[in-house]
Amino acid sequence: MKRYAYYPGCSAETVSASYHVSTLETGARLGIEFQEIEDWNCCGATPYTNIDELLAHGLCARNLAIAEKAGLDVVAPCNACFKNLHHANAELKADKDLAEHINFALEADGLHYGGAVNVHHLIHVFVKDVGLDAIKKQVKQPLKGLKVAAYYGCQLVRPDRGDGFDPEAPSYFEDLLKTIGADAVDFPYRLHCCGASLMIANRRAALAMVRDLLRAAVQAKADVIATACPLCQLNLECYQQDVNREFGTKYKIPVLYFTQLMGLAMGIEPRKLGIGTEVVSPQPVLDCVARRPAPAAAAAPAKPAAAPAAVPQTVKAGQP
Amino acid sequence: MKTTMSFADEISNVMYATGTRGLNSCIQCATCSATCPAADYMDHTPRRLIAMINAGLKDEVLASNTFWTCASCYSCSARCPKEIKPSELMYALKRYSIWHRRYRSRLVGPAFSRRFVRTIMRTGKSYEPGYAPAFIFEGGPVGMVREMRFAMRLMARRRIALVPSRVKRVANFRRMLSRIMPLEGVA
């Protein structure tokens, strides 16, 4: 069993609890243990860098030091947490003076960071460390016919970290979706920005950015947008009504975490994946899963859409 | 011999630890502006802002909303042919304007950043409802109703915590941050 120091991030306790639980569920199926970093703190998001860069590094360093004590590499499910932790880690490894200064501060909490930790994004762990073949073996109900827009967002791919993941033309998200049987649509806005915290600082600009993304997903005929970041999910899903009001549009497209889609394909009960807390109903996705024949029946040649039409919907879909 | 630093030098210095080339290597190709998803909402595009910095137009630069309209998507940094990393420049200008108290008072960004940092200093973890005062009054009564409705939407789905969460060793945590930089007056 592979183990990682898991950094949930502040939103995992509230707005993206569904990402958190679906990460743990799918991880367990794939033989990964996500050991939560003991007493972790906020990564600083963007505001810390707006005030002071040293402070921002200090916040990240505390989490890295605790992970180092446990002897584990760090995995973060959020694009922004990943960017911050990865950036601070690289700076601390490269700059001895900086590390010395930060370590003087860490002593106040009985900690020291020696630079032995690597930082990964959750989706990178799944596609690289676990591998698509291993994921494929766990797929019980391929999401056949489900059209998904793979939305990477910004800080997952940028800035270029020289880690082999292409910042301009990545394909691993689409590959992952294909592995679970879904249809990855051609989504030209997949690397565009969701507006992030601009939703607070400059609402109209952020809403326009979300509108462009939603429009591109709808034009690509996607049933659902898959994300790998709590802030992307919040902006794309929870602000859809605001976009509609602002621009007179009528978007109503579900936005799920890639772990939730993986979990559904693995036959995990929707409720265990946090499904049921959305603002925009993910019913089209659940219908697609419900339409799939049960694993045992899958062996028998196709008997198209007979009984499954009456399958009780939503959260009960995974039950016997 | 020159004894005072130019504005461009000052800003380059505030971009410490970013591994960037100096702003004076900018060739004004406007790749940053073209790739910026928020450029339409900026007083000056990133390219023009760099030109203004290099021309020493300090007051005009600090009075602009450009850097507070950056969403940190890093598109410009990924594509700048001179490796200037304009997104780091935007961070540097935010810091400079906060340190010097030179930001436009009507902007939400600075108030939000300072409130966010104060919250983390206190508890070690983010708590969204605590930031509301930074922006909730921005849109007038209509905006306030809108924000409340948004909060209720999330609350109904148990996606907003009613009580802020905090790190366990919070006293140690605060001492740690004060060893890096005493924040009184800055945040």
Interface residues (C-beta under 8 A of the other chain):
Chain A: C10 S11 E13 T14 V15 S16 A17 D39 W40 N41 C42 G44 A45 T46 P47 Y48 T49 N50 I51 D52 E53 L54 L55 G58 L59 R62 E91 D95 L98 H101 I102 F104 A105 L106 E107 A108 D109 G110 C154 Q155 R158 P159 D160 P167 E168 H192 C193 G195 A196 S197 L198 I200 A201 N202 R203 R204 A205 A206 A208 M209 D212 C238 Y239 Q241 D242 T277 E278 V279
Chain B: Y16 A17 P37 A38 D40 Y41 N65 W68 T69 A71 S72 C73 Y74 S75 S77 A78 K85 S87 Y91 K94 R95 I98 L107 V108 G109 P110 F112 S113 R114 F116 V117 I120 G124 K125 S126 Y127 E128 Y131 A134 F135 E138 G139 R146 F150 R153 L154 R157 R158 R159 I160 A161 S165 V167 K168 R169 N172 F173 R175 M176 L177 R179 I180 M181 L183 V186 A187
